[in-house]
Amino acid sequence: MRLEHVLDEIRKGRMVLVFDFDDRERETDMTIASEFIRKEDIRRMRKDAGGLVCTTTPYAKAKALGLPFMADIYADDSSKYPLMLAMAPTDIPYDGTKSSFGVTINHRKTYTGITDSDRAMTIGEYARTIFQDKSDYQIAEELGKNFRAPGHVHLLNTSQDILMNRKGHTELCTALMIMAGVKPSATICEMLGDDGGSETKENAMAYADREGLAFITGDEVISAWEEFKKKKR
């Protein structure tokens, strides 16, 4: 079964490809469990995918730690910077939500923060930090001590009920991490084509075949997620 192969690859720390839907972004993202990220994975995303490297955080964890959506920060500052309110993301053509973008971070041990090594360090340490068996207060203290913002790693917060009202790559890839039983943070990057647009589904599938990478669609993830939730009840 393709799903089980995908989940097994995630557990092994390997990259998988996730296509969303023909009627949404129509994009394929490279994704890997954030806890396993290496500089080689960042390089592959940068060179073979070419989109924005982002790292997901489950909604409840982000809320507990005080990691906001960027749109909320802009809205809160709108009295001082009214342009921020005017620029609110209310017209995203494929998404009825306010965007999953959160804050950007660097680990304090990085130099510029943008190199493959720096971003891998930031992402790996972030995943290890936020999922520790400690109180939210203690984890938040560690985040403040060990990370700076803004930085070069873009955080994405999932919607409150994963894959209910939003079905983006943030949710699809985080759901895969949860089903795989790894730390529930995915690092993702959109695959771009040479024609100035997104890589086609067919080309992404051909790349997966050439490179020996697992490929899965959003419909398959949602179907598996619904079954997973039923078993958890």
C-alpha beads as a LAMMPS data file, in Angstrom:
LAMMPS data file: protein, C-alpha beads

233 atoms
232 bonds

1 atom types
1 bond types

-500.0 500.0 xlo xhi
-500.0 500.0 ylo yhi
-500.0 500.0 zlo zhi

Masses

1 110.0

Atoms # bond

1 1 1 0.000 0.000 0.000
2 1 1 1.408 3.382 -1.019
3 1 1 0.512 5.089 2.266
4 1 1 2.431 2.580 4.368
5 1 1 5.467 2.981 2.139
6 1 1 5.267 6.779 2.507
7 1 1 4.972 6.557 6.295
8 1 1 7.868 4.114 6.488
9 1 1 10.029 6.458 4.405
10 1 1 9.166 9.324 6.774
11 1 1 10.164 7.227 9.783
12 1 1 13.499 6.539 8.084
13 1 1 14.115 10.269 7.703
14 1 1 13.697 10.236 3.930
15 1 1 12.132 12.852 1.693
16 1 1 8.684 12.199 0.239
17 1 1 6.661 14.160 -2.331
18 1 1 3.118 15.350 -1.611
19 1 1 0.816 16.690 -4.341
20 1 1 -2.175 18.618 -3.011
21 1 1 -5.184 18.759 -5.363
22 1 1 -5.998 19.537 -8.977
23 1 1 -8.483 22.191 -7.819
24 1 1 -6.253 23.880 -5.210
25 1 1 -2.590 24.907 -5.551
26 1 1 -1.843 22.050 -7.966
27 1 1 1.609 21.884 -6.389
28 1 1 3.925 19.138 -5.207
29 1 1 5.971 19.749 -2.073
30 1 1 9.084 17.950 -0.968
31 1 1 8.625 17.094 2.689
32 1 1 10.660 15.483 5.445
33 1 1 10.233 15.074 9.192
34 1 1 11.799 18.182 10.732
35 1 1 13.560 16.170 13.427
36 1 1 15.626 14.349 10.780
37 1 1 16.578 17.313 8.579
38 1 1 20.169 17.512 7.343
39 1 1 22.062 20.101 5.352
40 1 1 21.872 17.733 2.366
41 1 1 18.072 17.854 2.552
42 1 1 18.036 21.656 2.548
43 1 1 20.362 21.637 -0.464
44 1 1 18.075 19.217 -2.297
45 1 1 15.029 21.379 -1.574
46 1 1 16.866 24.496 -2.673
47 1 1 18.213 23.021 -5.914
48 1 1 15.622 20.428 -6.967
49 1 1 12.451 22.054 -5.584
50 1 1 13.262 25.771 -5.533
51 1 1 10.335 27.063 -3.486
52 1 1 10.254 28.404 0.067
53 1 1 11.634 26.140 2.795
54 1 1 9.126 26.147 5.667
55 1 1 8.620 24.210 8.898
56 1 1 5.209 23.351 10.334
57 1 1 3.902 23.571 13.886
58 1 1 0.619 21.993 15.044
59 1 1 -1.966 24.631 16.003
60 1 1 -2.300 23.586 19.652
61 1 1 1.466 23.601 20.186
62 1 1 1.894 27.001 18.522
63 1 1 -0.913 28.468 20.616
64 1 1 0.427 27.007 23.865
65 1 1 3.910 28.374 23.221
66 1 1 2.789 31.795 21.992
67 1 1 3.862 31.379 18.361
68 1 1 1.318 33.471 16.433
69 1 1 0.147 33.584 12.859
70 1 1 1.930 36.406 11.069
71 1 1 -1.425 37.795 9.911
72 1 1 -2.437 38.227 13.564
73 1 1 0.764 40.129 14.345
74 1 1 0.075 42.469 11.453
75 1 1 -3.544 42.951 12.554
76 1 1 -2.504 43.685 16.134
77 1 1 -0.042 46.328 14.907
78 1 1 -2.509 47.903 12.498
79 1 1 -3.181 50.932 14.707
80 1 1 0.478 51.877 14.375
81 1 1 0.935 50.518 10.856
82 1 1 -2.475 50.764 9.122
83 1 1 -1.074 49.495 5.835
84 1 1 -0.692 46.080 7.455
85 1 1 -4.453 45.827 7.913
86 1 1 -5.053 46.945 4.334
87 1 1 -2.707 44.170 3.162
88 1 1 -4.512 41.419 5.114
89 1 1 -4.539 38.123 3.155
90 1 1 -8.324 37.985 2.645
91 1 1 -8.279 37.165 -1.056
92 1 1 -6.054 34.080 -1.387
93 1 1 -7.565 32.427 -4.495
94 1 1 -7.115 28.821 -3.345
95 1 1 -7.654 29.264 0.398
96 1 1 -10.412 30.766 2.513
97 1 1 -8.233 31.150 5.603
98 1 1 -5.833 33.874 6.669
99 1 1 -2.647 32.039 5.569
100 1 1 -0.651 29.580 7.641
101 1 1 2.476 31.731 7.837
102 1 1 3.875 32.222 11.325
103 1 1 7.061 33.957 12.419
104 1 1 10.555 33.419 10.998
105 1 1 13.436 32.159 13.138
106 1 1 17.167 31.418 13.298
107 1 1 18.929 29.379 15.942
108 1 1 21.263 31.642 17.917
109 1 1 24.239 29.415 17.066
110 1 1 23.836 30.123 13.349
111 1 1 25.829 32.834 11.590
112 1 1 23.771 34.364 8.772
113 1 1 21.078 31.718 9.141
114 1 1 20.579 31.162 5.399
115 1 1 23.168 28.479 4.637
116 1 1 22.100 24.867 4.283
117 1 1 23.913 24.017 7.522
118 1 1 22.380 26.955 9.391
119 1 1 18.839 26.220 8.284
120 1 1 19.207 22.513 9.051
121 1 1 20.419 23.394 12.543
122 1 1 17.562 25.812 13.129
123 1 1 14.909 23.363 11.951
124 1 1 16.273 20.318 13.760
125 1 1 16.772 22.159 17.036
126 1 1 13.330 23.759 16.743
127 1 1 11.626 20.370 16.372
128 1 1 13.601 18.884 19.236
129 1 1 12.841 21.863 21.456
130 1 1 9.093 22.241 21.033
131 1 1 8.255 18.561 21.498
132 1 1 10.185 18.017 24.706
133 1 1 8.455 16.431 27.671
134 1 1 8.469 19.718 29.577
135 1 1 5.925 22.370 30.459
136 1 1 4.949 24.874 27.786
137 1 1 6.462 27.592 29.964
138 1 1 9.831 25.817 30.076
139 1 1 9.786 25.180 26.338
140 1 1 8.917 28.805 25.609
141 1 1 11.830 29.888 27.799
142 1 1 14.183 27.660 25.797
143 1 1 12.849 29.029 22.523
144 1 1 13.545 32.561 23.681
145 1 1 17.004 31.625 24.880
146 1 1 18.083 29.608 21.833
147 1 1 16.305 31.221 18.867
148 1 1 16.053 34.709 17.425
149 1 1 13.355 36.246 15.263
150 1 1 13.098 37.253 12.492
151 1 1 15.233 34.667 10.760
152 1 1 15.565 32.533 7.667
153 1 1 13.306 29.591 8.549
154 1 1 9.637 30.283 7.891
155 1 1 7.304 28.689 10.417
156 1 1 3.829 27.577 9.359
157 1 1 1.040 26.992 11.871
158 1 1 -1.573 24.392 10.995
159 1 1 -5.274 25.163 11.220
160 1 1 -6.953 24.218 14.480
161 1 1 -8.536 20.990 13.227
162 1 1 -6.085 19.523 10.777
163 1 1 -7.581 18.865 7.326
164 1 1 -11.043 20.056 8.341
165 1 1 -11.352 23.668 7.175
166 1 1 -7.933 23.929 5.521
167 1 1 -6.347 21.301 3.311
168 1 1 -3.000 22.850 2.420
169 1 1 0.453 21.302 2.427
170 1 1 0.913 22.595 5.983
171 1 1 -1.881 20.286 7.115
172 1 1 -1.287 17.416 4.674
173 1 1 2.374 17.061 5.600
174 1 1 1.822 17.504 9.333
175 1 1 -0.876 14.820 9.210
176 1 1 1.626 12.469 7.570
177 1 1 4.110 13.100 10.389
178 1 1 1.436 12.353 12.987
179 1 1 0.406 9.135 11.238
180 1 1 4.066 8.114 10.939
181 1 1 4.539 8.568 14.687
182 1 1 7.435 11.011 14.418
183 1 1 7.582 14.481 15.938
184 1 1 4.629 16.245 14.262
185 1 1 6.545 18.911 12.384
186 1 1 7.196 18.715 8.647
187 1 1 9.696 20.730 6.669
188 1 1 8.349 21.417 3.205
189 1 1 9.330 23.125 -0.043
190 1 1 7.315 23.659 -3.233
191 1 1 8.627 22.161 -6.454
192 1 1 8.908 24.791 -9.204
193 1 1 9.164 24.217 -12.939
194 1 1 11.510 25.651 -15.541
195 1 1 8.636 27.500 -17.236
196 1 1 8.217 30.039 -14.424
197 1 1 5.326 28.197 -12.789
198 1 1 4.835 25.284 -10.416
199 1 1 6.239 21.908 -11.389
200 1 1 3.557 19.784 -13.024
201 1 1 2.213 16.738 -11.242
202 1 1 3.499 14.529 -14.056
203 1 1 7.017 15.964 -13.869
204 1 1 7.035 15.663 -10.087
205 1 1 6.014 12.015 -10.340
206 1 1 8.736 11.395 -12.927
207 1 1 11.286 13.022 -10.587
208 1 1 10.098 10.780 -7.736
209 1 1 10.569 7.707 -9.957
210 1 1 14.069 8.769 -11.034
211 1 1 15.187 9.556 -7.501
212 1 1 13.481 6.635 -5.776
213 1 1 11.252 8.897 -3.664
214 1 1 7.738 8.088 -2.464
215 1 1 4.870 10.141 -3.936
216 1 1 1.377 10.633 -2.498
217 1 1 -1.634 12.814 -3.280
218 1 1 -3.748 14.981 -1.011
219 1 1 -6.797 12.758 -1.593
220 1 1 -4.839 9.752 -0.350
221 1 1 -3.637 11.640 2.726
222 1 1 -7.139 12.809 3.628
223 1 1 -8.600 9.325 3.209
224 1 1 -5.882 7.856 5.441
225 1 1 -6.286 10.681 7.978
226 1 1 -10.016 10.003 8.332
227 1 1 -9.327 6.325 8.996
228 1 1 -6.551 7.228 11.417
229 1 1 -8.863 9.485 13.407
230 1 1 -11.553 6.788 13.576
231 1 1 -9.063 4.349 15.101
232 1 1 -7.998 6.983 17.654
233 1 1 -11.530 7.487 18.995

Bonds

1 1 1 2
2 1 2 3
3 1 3 4
4 1 4 5
5 1 5 6
6 1 6 7
7 1 7 8
8 1 8 9
9 1 9 10
10 1 10 11
11 1 11 12
12 1 12 13
13 1 13 14
14 1 14 15
15 1 15 16
16 1 16 17
17 1 17 18
18 1 18 19
19 1 19 20
20 1 20 21
21 1 21 22
22 1 22 23
23 1 23 24
24 1 24 25
25 1 25 26
26 1 26 27
27 1 27 28
28 1 28 29
29 1 29 30
30 1 30 31
31 1 31 32
32 1 32 33
33 1 33 34
34 1 34 35
35 1 35 36
36 1 36 37
37 1 37 38
38 1 38 39
39 1 39 40
40 1 40 41
41 1 41 42
42 1 42 43
43 1 43 44
44 1 44 45
45 1 45 46
46 1 46 47
47 1 47 48
48 1 48 49
49 1 49 50
50 1 50 51
51 1 51 52
52 1 52 53
53 1 53 54
54 1 54 55
55 1 55 56
56 1 56 57
57 1 57 58
58 1 58 59
59 1 59 60
60 1 60 61
61 1 61 62
62 1 62 63
63 1 63 64
64 1 64 65
65 1 65 66
66 1 66 67
67 1 67 68
68 1 68 69
69 1 69 70
70 1 70 71
71 1 71 72
72 1 72 73
73 1 73 74
74 1 74 75
75 1 75 76
76 1 76 77
77 1 77 78
78 1 78 79
79 1 79 80
80 1 80 81
81 1 81 82
82 1 82 83
83 1 83 84
84 1 84 85
85 1 85 86
86 1 86 87
87 1 87 88
88 1 88 89
89 1 89 90
90 1 90 91
91 1 91 92
92 1 92 93
93 1 93 94
94 1 94 95
95 1 95 96
96 1 96 97
97 1 97 98
98 1 98 99
99 1 99 100
100 1 100 101
101 1 101 102
102 1 102 103
103 1 103 104
104 1 104 105
105 1 105 106
106 1 106 107
107 1 107 108
108 1 108 109
109 1 109 110
110 1 110 111
111 1 111 112
112 1 112 113
113 1 113 114
114 1 114 115
115 1 115 116
116 1 116 117
117 1 117 118
118 1 118 119
119 1 119 120
120 1 120 121
121 1 121 122
122 1 122 123
123 1 123 124
124 1 124 125
125 1 125 126
126 1 126 127
127 1 127 128
128 1 128 129
129 1 129 130
130 1 130 131
131 1 131 132
132 1 132 133
133 1 133 134
134 1 134 135
135 1 135 136
136 1 136 137
137 1 137 138
138 1 138 139
139 1 139 140
140 1 140 141
141 1 141 142
142 1 142 143
143 1 143 144
144 1 144 145
145 1 145 146
146 1 146 147
147 1 147 148
148 1 148 149
149 1 149 150
150 1 150 151
151 1 151 152
152 1 152 153
153 1 153 154
154 1 154 155
155 1 155 156
156 1 156 157
157 1 157 158
158 1 158 159
159 1 159 160
160 1 160 161
161 1 161 162
162 1 162 163
163 1 163 164
164 1 164 165
165 1 165 166
166 1 166 167
167 1 167 168
168 1 168 169
169 1 169 170
170 1 170 171
171 1 171 172
172 1 172 173
173 1 173 174
174 1 174 175
175 1 175 176
176 1 176 177
177 1 177 178
178 1 178 179
179 1 179 180
180 1 180 181
181 1 181 182
182 1 182 183
183 1 183 184
184 1 184 185
185 1 185 186
186 1 186 187
187 1 187 188
188 1 188 189
189 1 189 190
190 1 190 191
191 1 191 192
192 1 192 193
193 1 193 194
194 1 194 195
195 1 195 196
196 1 196 197
197 1 197 198
198 1 198 199
199 1 199 200
200 1 200 201
201 1 201 202
202 1 202 203
203 1 203 204
204 1 204 205
205 1 205 206
206 1 206 207
207 1 207 208
208 1 208 209
209 1 209 210
210 1 210 211
211 1 211 212
212 1 212 213
213 1 213 214
214 1 214 215
215 1 215 216
216 1 216 217
217 1 217 218
218 1 218 219
219 1 219 220
220 1 220 221
221 1 221 222
222 1 222 223
223 1 223 224
224 1 224 225
225 1 225 226
226 1 226 227
227 1 227 228
228 1 228 229
229 1 229 230
230 1 230 231
231 1 231 232
232 1 232 233
